[in-house]
Amino acid sequence: MSYSPRSLALLLAATIALVTALFLSLINNVDRSALIVALVISFSVSFVLIFVILEFLIFRGLKRINKMVGKLMKKELKWTAKGKSGRWDPFEHLNQEISSFAMLKQKEIDELKKLEAFRKEFIADVSHELKTPIFAAQGFVHTLIDGAVNDRNVRNKFLKKAAKSLDGLDSLVQDLLTLSQMETGDIKMKFEQINLVTLCKEVVEQFEEKAEQKKINLKLQSSRYPEIFVHADEKRIGQVITNLVSNAINYTPEGGEVAINFDVGKKNVTTFVLDTGEGIPKEHLHRIFERFYRVDKSRSREKGGTGLGLAIVKHILEGHNSKAEVYSEVGKGSEFTFKLPRSKADEED
């Protein structure tokens, strides 16, 4: 139903004039000409008064409110709801605009609440992660200041421990900076054709000594694919594989196995990082790529790491239009996978 001041004024004035004429017709000695004059006068006066009241006091106010709400909607959403064709219905239009604006603001409030909760959790996690290496280094330094510096053996031992704590602090800060730069877009991906097998070999060589110390069989299963070329950022994908292999070794007990494998399709290459470690409970799988999230906080800190490795993996792969997937079974191990597009030259071969 559409409304306008004129149509409403005509309807109401006609009703008033008709009621007035009917009322006068009940009075004796009132002729037809008097009734017509009364009808015309009551209609005219009623129409003018009602039209002025509706147009200047109600509809103009509604138009101003609609215009203001429309500007707010345009500013927030970059668009305004289009009115229906025909005569303008100020009440329905205003109701739609206010409802849409209220829904938008409610959504913003919900998002702000989530961000506030995330901010509080993030600050608490960062504070805790920074506190551990700082307090450790601080304790060693103060012990040396209190007199232990004179004992050469104690001095060297404590200096090494303080240096280790500060190295951990440096790694944490560097990972935080990297993650922040990725989220803000300051780090740009440099896509090129890279040999994924060669890159994985370099990562395996990097962790060979650590794996041997834990008696872990670290292997690259690449006999089927001596060369695999993909289109990616070599440095960042190297970081992804490094973080996944490092985690696999950290959470695999002595005598276990960590392996890198590939599945080459027509357009994509899937990389697998498998281990025979502790495994991850199902209720934690959807959160392991969050910053500082640890399945077992106490045991995780004993194994080292900044708690940001998988978060960095997630952001790097998102920059490659990919994502990390994980399958894990407690007590049997975990399997992390991600896909990368094959380079065109490799596809042609």
PyMOL commands that set and color helices and strands:
alter all, ss='L'
color gray80, all
select helices_A, chain A and resi 5-25+32-77+90-145+148-150+152-184+196-213+234-250+282-285+297-302+309-319+344-348
alter helices_A, ss='H'
color red, helices_A
select strands_A, chain A and resi 192-195+217-220+229-232+257-264+268-275+325-329+333-341
alter strands_A, ss='S'
color yellow, strands_A
deselect
rebuild
show_as cartoon
